[in-house]
Amino acid sequence: MMPLSVVSSYPANGSASASTFTPIEGLARNNADVSVIFLNNNKIPIKGIGGPCNDPFFSATNQSALTHKDFYWPDSPITAIGCTDQYAFGNSGTSQWTEPMAVLDTSDWGNYTKDWDLSARQVAAFAALTWALTQSGGIDRVILGLETEALLAKKYPGVFAGFQNPIPNDQWKKEVDYWFKNGLAKLQLQLINIAIGPPDITLPGLQNVLPIMSGDRDDLVEMICSSQKVHNVEFKNYHRTGFITLIAIGGFLILCPVLIRSFYTWYWKQREDVLSWTSYGYLQLLRMAAEGVGVHGWWDCDSDTPYLKPLDSLAGDLDARRVNEINRRAHPGWKVNVVNGHVYPGRRASEEHRASEENTPQVQTQVDSEPGIEFAELGREAAASSSTQV
């Protein structure tokens, strides 16, 4: 395990104000917060990548006497990194910027921006931002908050069985970048906390900081408390323009091919290639199968949806009880009626045919469809020569 410790110095008004150490002359700054992070490597061997580790924070160039010759002892039991935090405010509308400053000097932002002609809402935003800065702090607060999880190398590439896995020579940059991004996340969280307020206002020890944040200006208090966009932790933010654009483009890509195909097949529906395309439709295949067993009278055969007239005409019945002659297994087939040589689907002819034929002798035969039988060839003569009942 490689523990970290940190000391810091916070100047205010150009001189030291709050510090846990006294910076030497070359390290002291009057316009920045200074933090020094110390690493106690506990003499953990570090595996080299094609040689020793030359990272200044994890420097290990002394080859170990262990059986693993690609491991190196740290050059020093304690190493350190110095970091500075500075803050500057800007007005995007006028491109005006303050000079970089330490966090304790940000509370005097009113003097730095007095010539900026800020609106009341901009002033309220400045007040909330500076308060969040003082509460979140710099890199030293990140180290103290993360504790044992503050070292990125401990997690990746990680320590295994008392040995440090290979570390690149620029690992210290990744560590500082990790701390800096955590500091930005803390700042964002503070702004959210200002917006949503305390979880329970009845908790003891709570202090109303609005008068301090707003400088006792009632108009700023009202704006700070009414300008929230975050009301709870379940809030999800999205870009409205991007969302609408995604829906519009996605809808166009979905509907455009459908509309083009529908128009093409409608306008040129008698063309050979269009008729060939339409014939592979599910309903067209069913129509051709029905015609194969003698069901005629179809309309709109060149469209996607053919239909019979009248609309209540029967298209046939399935006989699920008939048996295949080859393997004697159930073999559903299409049942049709032949009346005086005419093929009718279903178990009965239409009412109109019955009315016209009720006083004349009829020849009726029930035919079960089999593959290879052409029902179109059934005529009056074929029906008359078959086994009939008059």
C-alpha positions in Angstrom: 0.0 0.0 0.0 1.3 3.4 -0.9 -0.3 6.1 1.4 -0.5 9.8 0.5 -0.4 12.8 2.8 -0.8 16.5 1.9 0.0 19.9 3.3 -1.3 23.2 2.0 -1.0 27.0 2.2 -3.9 29.4 1.5 -2.9 33.0 1.1 -5.3 35.9 1.3 -4.7 39.6 0.3 -1.2 38.7 -0.8 0.0 37.1 2.5 -0.3 33.7 4.2 -3.7 33.2 5.9 -4.4 29.5 6.5 -1.6 27.0 6.2 -0.6 23.6 7.5 3.1 24.3 6.6 5.3 27.3 5.9 6.4 27.3 2.2 10.0 28.2 1.5 10.7 31.3 -0.6 10.8 29.5 -3.9 7.5 27.7 -3.2 5.5 30.5 -1.6 2.8 32.2 -3.8 0.6 35.1 -2.9 -2.0 34.6 -5.7 -2.4 30.8 -5.6 -3.1 28.0 -3.2 -0.1 25.7 -2.8 -0.4 22.0 -2.0 2.4 19.4 -1.5 1.5 15.8 -1.8 3.8 13.2 -0.3 4.0 9.6 -1.3 5.3 6.9 1.1 6.1 4.0 -1.2 6.9 1.6 1.6 9.8 0.3 -0.5 7.5 -1.6 -2.7 9.4 -3.0 -5.8 8.1 -1.7 -9.1 8.2 -3.7 -12.3 9.9 -1.9 -15.2 8.7 -1.5 -18.7 11.8 -2.3 -20.8 14.0 -0.9 -18.0 13.6 1.0 -14.7 10.7 3.4 -13.9 11.8 7.0 -14.4 8.6 8.6 -13.3 9.7 11.4 -10.9 6.9 10.6 -8.4 7.4 6.8 -8.5 11.1 6.8 -9.4 12.6 3.2 -9.1 15.9 2.6 -10.8 17.7 0.3 -8.3 17.6 -3.2 -9.7 16.4 -5.6 -7.0 18.3 -8.6 -5.8 15.2 -10.7 -6.1 14.8 -13.6 -8.5 12.7 -11.3 -10.7 15.3 -9.1 -12.3 12.7 -6.9 -14.0 11.7 -5.3 -10.6 13.3 -2.2 -9.2 13.5 -0.7 -5.7 12.3 2.9 -5.2 15.0 5.5 -5.3 13.7 7.2 -2.2 11.1 6.1 0.5 9.4 9.5 0.2 8.6 11.5 -2.9 6.6 14.7 -3.4 4.6 16.7 -6.0 3.8 20.4 -5.6 0.5 21.7 -7.0 -1.0 25.2 -7.2 -4.7 26.1 -7.6 -5.8 29.4 -9.1 -9.1 30.9 -10.1 -10.2 33.5 -12.6 -13.6 34.9 -13.5 -14.7 35.9 -17.0 -17.6 37.6 -18.7 -18.2 35.7 -22.0 -20.2 38.6 -23.4 -17.5 41.2 -23.1 -14.4 38.9 -22.9 -13.4 40.5 -19.6 -11.3 38.5 -17.1 -10.0 38.9 -13.7 -6.4 38.2 -12.7 -5.8 34.6 -11.4 -6.2 34.5 -7.6 -6.3 32.2 -4.6 -9.6 30.8 -3.4 -9.8 33.0 -0.3 -9.6 36.1 -2.6 -12.5 35.0 -4.6 -14.9 36.2 -1.9 -13.9 39.8 -2.9 -15.2 39.2 -6.5 -17.4 42.3 -6.2 -14.4 44.6 -6.3 -12.9 42.7 -9.2 -16.0 42.9 -11.3 -17.4 46.4 -10.3 -16.8 47.8 -13.8 -18.4 44.9 -15.6 -22.0 46.3 -15.5 -23.4 42.9 -14.4 -27.1 42.2 -14.3 -28.7 41.1 -11.0 -28.9 37.5 -12.2 -25.2 37.5 -13.1 -24.4 38.8 -9.7 -26.4 36.0 -8.1 -24.6 33.5 -10.2 -21.2 34.9 -9.1 -22.3 34.7 -5.5 -23.3 31.1 -5.7 -20.1 30.1 -7.7 -17.7 31.8 -5.2 -19.4 30.1 -2.3 -19.1 26.7 -4.0 -15.4 27.4 -4.6 -14.7 28.1 -1.0 -16.6 24.9 0.1 -15.0 22.5 -2.5 -11.4 23.7 -2.1 -8.4 22.6 -4.2 -6.4 19.5 -4.7 -5.5 19.1 -1.1 -9.2 18.7 -0.2 -9.5 16.0 -2.9 -6.6 14.1 -1.4 -8.1 14.3 2.1 -11.5 13.3 0.8 -10.4 10.3 -1.2 -8.0 9.1 1.4 -6.6 5.6 0.4 -8.3 5.9 -3.0 -6.5 9.0 -4.0 -3.6 7.2 -5.7 -4.6 6.1 -9.2 -1.7 3.7 -9.6 -2.9 1.7 -6.7 -6.0 0.8 -8.7 -4.6 0.7 -12.2 -2.2 -0.9 -13.0 -2.4 -1.9 -9.3 -0.4 -3.7 -6.6 -0.3 -7.5 -6.5 1.2 -9.6 -3.7 3.3 -6.7 -2.5 4.7 -5.8 -5.9 3.7 -2.8 -8.0 2.7 -3.6 -11.6 4.5 -1.7 -14.4 4.1 2.1 -14.2 4.7 4.4 -17.2 7.2 7.2 -17.0 4.4 9.8 -17.0 2.2 8.3 -14.3 2.5 11.5 -12.3 0.6 13.4 -15.0 -2.3 10.9 -14.8 -2.4 11.3 -11.0 -2.6 15.1 -11.1 -5.2 14.9 -13.9 -7.2 12.5 -11.7 -7.1 14.8 -8.7 -8.0 17.9 -10.8 -11.1 16.2 -12.4 -12.3 15.1 -8.9 -12.0 18.7 -7.8 -14.2 19.9 -10.7 -16.7 17.2 -9.8 -16.8 18.5 -6.2 -17.3 22.0 -7.5 -20.3 20.9 -9.6 -21.7 19.0 -6.6 -21.5 22.1 -4.5 -23.5 24.1 -7.0 -26.2 21.3 -7.0 -26.2 21.4 -3.2 -26.9 25.2 -3.2 -29.7 24.6 -5.7 -31.5 21.8 -3.8 -30.7 23.0 -0.3 -30.3 20.7 2.8 -32.1 17.4 2.7 -33.8 18.2 6.0 -34.1 21.8 7.2 -34.9 20.6 10.8 -31.5 19.0 11.3 -29.6 20.6 14.2 -26.5 22.7 13.6 -27.6 23.9 10.1 -26.6 27.5 9.3 -28.4 29.8 6.8 -25.5 30.9 4.5 -27.8 32.9 2.2 -27.1 36.2 3.9 -23.4 35.6 3.7 -23.6 34.4 0.1 -25.8 37.3 -1.1 -24.2 40.1 1.0 -27.6 40.6 2.7 -29.2 41.6 -0.6 -32.8 40.4 -0.6 -33.1 40.5 -4.4 -30.1 38.2 -4.8 -31.5 35.7 -2.2 -34.7 35.5 -4.2 -32.8 34.8 -7.5 -30.5 32.3 -5.9 -33.4 30.4 -4.5 -35.6 30.6 -7.6 -33.1 29.9 -10.4 -32.6 26.2 -9.8 -32.7 23.8 -12.6 -31.9 20.8 -10.4 -34.7 19.9 -8.0 -33.8 16.3 -7.1 -31.1 13.7 -7.7 -33.3 12.0 -10.3 -33.1 15.0 -12.6 -31.8 14.2 -16.1 -30.4 17.0 -18.3 -30.6 16.7 -22.1 -30.0 19.0 -25.0 -33.4 19.9 -26.5 -32.2 20.9 -29.9 -30.1 17.7 -30.3 -33.0 15.5 -29.1 -35.4 17.1 -31.6 -32.8 16.8 -34.4 -32.3 13.1 -33.6 -36.1 12.5 -33.8 -36.4 14.4 -37.0 -33.5 12.7 -38.8 -34.4 9.3 -37.4 -38.0 9.7 -38.4 -37.0 10.8 -41.9 -34.7 7.8 -42.4 -37.5 5.5 -41.3 -40.4 7.0 -43.2 -38.6 8.1 -46.4 -38.0 4.6 -47.8 -41.5 3.5 -46.9 -43.0 6.5 -48.7 -40.8 6.2 -51.7 -41.6 2.5 -52.1 -45.3 3.1 -51.7 -45.3 5.9 -54.3 -43.2 3.9 -56.8 -45.3 0.7 -56.6 -48.5 2.8 -56.9 -47.5 5.0 -59.8 -45.8 2.2 -61.9 -47.8 -0.7 -60.6 -48.3 -2.2 -64.1 -44.6 -2.3 -64.9 -43.2 -5.8 -65.0 -40.5 -5.3 -62.3 -43.1 -3.8 -60.0 -45.5 -6.6 -60.6 -42.7 -9.1 -59.9 -41.9 -7.3 -56.6 -45.5 -7.2 -55.6 -46.1 -10.9 -56.3 -43.7 -11.8 -53.5 -45.9 -10.2 -50.9 -47.5 -12.3 -48.2 -51.1 -11.6 -49.3 -50.3 -12.0 -53.0 -48.8 -15.5 -52.3 -52.0 -16.4 -50.4 -54.1 -15.2 -53.3 -52.1 -17.2 -55.9 -52.4 -20.3 -53.6 -56.2 -19.8 -53.4 -56.5 -19.4 -57.2 -54.6 -22.7 -57.6 -57.5 -24.5 -55.9 -60.1 -22.6 -57.9 -60.9 -19.5 -55.8 -61.5 -16.8 -58.3 -63.0 -13.3 -58.3 -60.0 -11.4 -56.9 -59.7 -7.6 -57.3 -56.6 -5.4 -57.0 -54.2 -8.2 -58.0 -51.5 -5.6 -58.8 -51.5 -4.2 -55.3 -50.2 -5.4 -51.9 -53.7 -6.2 -50.7 -55.9 -8.3 -53.1 -59.5 -9.0 -52.0 -62.6 -10.9 -53.1 -65.9 -9.4 -54.2 -68.3 -9.6 -52.5 -66.2 -9.0 -49.4 -68.0 -11.8 -47.4 -67.1 -14.4 -50.0 -65.6 -17.6 -48.7 -62.0 -18.4 -49.7 -62.2 -22.1 -48.8 -62.1 -24.4 -45.9 -59.3 -26.5 -44.4 -60.0 -30.2 -43.8 -57.7 -31.2 -41.0 -59.0 -34.7 -40.8 -58.0 -36.0 -44.2 -55.1 -38.5 -44.3 -52.1 -38.5 -46.6 -52.2 -41.5 -48.9 -48.4 -42.0 -48.7 -47.6 -42.1 -45.0 -51.2 -42.2 -43.6 -50.5 -39.2 -41.5 -52.9 -36.2 -41.0 -52.6 -34.0 -44.0 -54.7 -30.8 -43.9 -56.0 -29.8 -47.4 -58.1 -27.2 -49.0 -61.7 -28.3 -49.4 -63.7 -27.0 -52.4 -67.1 -27.7 -54.0 -67.7 -28.4 -57.7 -71.3 -27.5 -58.7 -72.2 -28.2 -62.3 -68.6 -28.0 -63.3 -67.9 -24.7 -61.5 -65.5 -24.7 -58.6 -66.7 -22.9 -55.4 -64.7 -22.6 -52.2 -66.1 -23.7 -48.9 -68.9 -26.1 -48.1 -71.6 -24.3 -50.0 -72.1 -22.2 -53.1 -73.1 -18.6 -53.0 -76.7 -17.6 -52.2 -77.0 -16.1 -55.7 -76.0 -19.3 -57.4 -78.4 -21.3 -55.3 -81.3 -19.0 -56.2 -80.6 -19.4 -59.9 -80.1 -23.2 -59.8 -82.7 -24.3 -57.2 -85.1 -25.7 -59.8 -82.5 -27.4 -62.1 -80.7 -30.7 -61.6 -77.3 -30.1 -60.2 -74.2 -32.2 -60.4 -72.1 -31.8 -57.2 -68.7 -33.3 -56.4 -66.5 -32.7 -53.4 -62.8 -32.4 -54.3 -59.9 -32.5 -52.0 -56.8 -30.7 -53.2 -53.5 -32.6 -53.8 -50.2 -31.3 -55.2 -50.2 -31.5 -59.0 -54.0 -31.3 -59.5 -54.9 -28.4 -61.8 -58.4 -27.3 -60.7 -58.6 -24.8 -63.5 -59.1 -27.8 -65.9 -62.2 -28.9 -64.1 -65.1 -28.1 -66.5 -68.7 -29.1 -66.9 -67.7 -32.2 -69.0 -65.1 -33.4 -66.5 -67.6 -33.1 -63.6 -70.3 -34.9 -65.6 -68.1 -37.8 -66.3 -67.0 -38.3 -62.7 -68.9 -40.1 -59.9 -71.9 -38.0 -59.4 -75.1 -37.8 -57.5 -78.2 -36.2 -59.2 
